[in-house]
Amino acid sequence: MSIHEQQEDIIEEFGLFSDWMDKYEYIIQLGKELPLIEERFKTEENLIKGCQSRVWLHAEHKDGKVWFTADSDAIITKGLISMVIKVLSQHTPREIVDADLYFVNAIGLNSHLSPTRSNGLLSMLQQIKSFALAFHLQQINNAKS
């Protein structure tokens, strides 16, 4: 499923809820369904800087695609990283780098998060794109070798 299709699925899922309390419950549920990061990856270097909560993010590049796992000590934040991983994991580094992530605005999340959570979400997205860019540059360098 493409990044665009994943985003459309999330937008459709959120459209089922009219009340923001229900939407927050859904975000929490998504966090509970997040495949857990292995304990060995819960390191200081995998902590996302700029998040109020502790969020660990691990990226692996295999078979030409990037696979993300994550965890957080805050339930809403765990749900947010779960959504981002659902959209961006298992895509090529180039697809991730070039992705236009519009689902956050489309579901109204940007206006329902506290400023600190919004900053944290931005930090998550920046870290994921940084991983993807590093893997993309690595592919280019390997192709030149």
Summary of the structure (lengths in Angstrom):
residues: 145
radius of gyration: 15.1
end to end distance: 31.6
largest distance: 54.4
contacts: 424
relative contact order: 0.17
helix: 62%
strand: 13%
